[in-house]
């Protein structure tokens, strides 16, 4: 099983929100949203660097964080249009099961606030700074 297959298998087997596989090592999180990505990015040896990642829901915020973390491949069960466009522009290979116009917030009343926050941002480093600050304030 290669890293791409391992990440997706782990995501589904453990009902995780996100899984990252690199050279046969896998880490996963059941925590929803971008918080686990931010935590991984703050690790000295981030599990995202050159990893194949599988994620349940990828909005533009997550896509830019994956880019910032240096992922090599992404498989999303659901991906938003802004996320797909960002990944294409950043030349990060990805595939998905379902593509949606945008990610819906948890109350199902509109767009995810994290995706909304980065809609006009294309630089992964800038997105990381903005999102990290936003999560600290919440």
Residue, then its C-alpha position, 0 to 999 in steps of 0.5 A: x500500500x502506498x502513502x496515498x492509499x494508506x492515508x485514505x485507508x486510515x481516514x476511513x478505517x478510523x473515521x478520522x477527519x484527516x490523515x497524513x502518510x509519509x514513508x509508511x508512517x501515518x498520523x491522523x486526527x478526529x478533530x474537526x476543522x483546521x485546528x489539527x492542521x495548525x497543531x501539526x504545522x507547529x510541530x518541529x517535524x510536521x507530519x504534513x511535510x511531503x506527505x500524502x493526505x486524506x481529509x473529509x472536508x477541504x475548504x480553501x483554508x485547509x487547502x492553503x494550510x496543506x500547501x503551507x505544510x508542504x503536502x505532496x498529494x491530497x485526497x478529499x472526500x469533499x472539496x470546495x471550488x475555492x480550495x480546488x482552484x487554490x490547489x491547482x494554482x499551487x500545483x498540488x496534485x489532488x483528487x476528490x469524491x465530491x466538489x461543492x461551491x463552498x464549505x458550509x458552516x457548522x450551523x448550516x447557515x452560510x459559508x464556513x468562517x475559515x474559508x470566508x476569511x481566506x477567500x481573497x488570499x492566495x499565499x499559503x504563508x499569509x493564510x497560515x498567519x491569518x488563520x492561526x491568529x483567528x483561531x487564537x482569538x476564538 
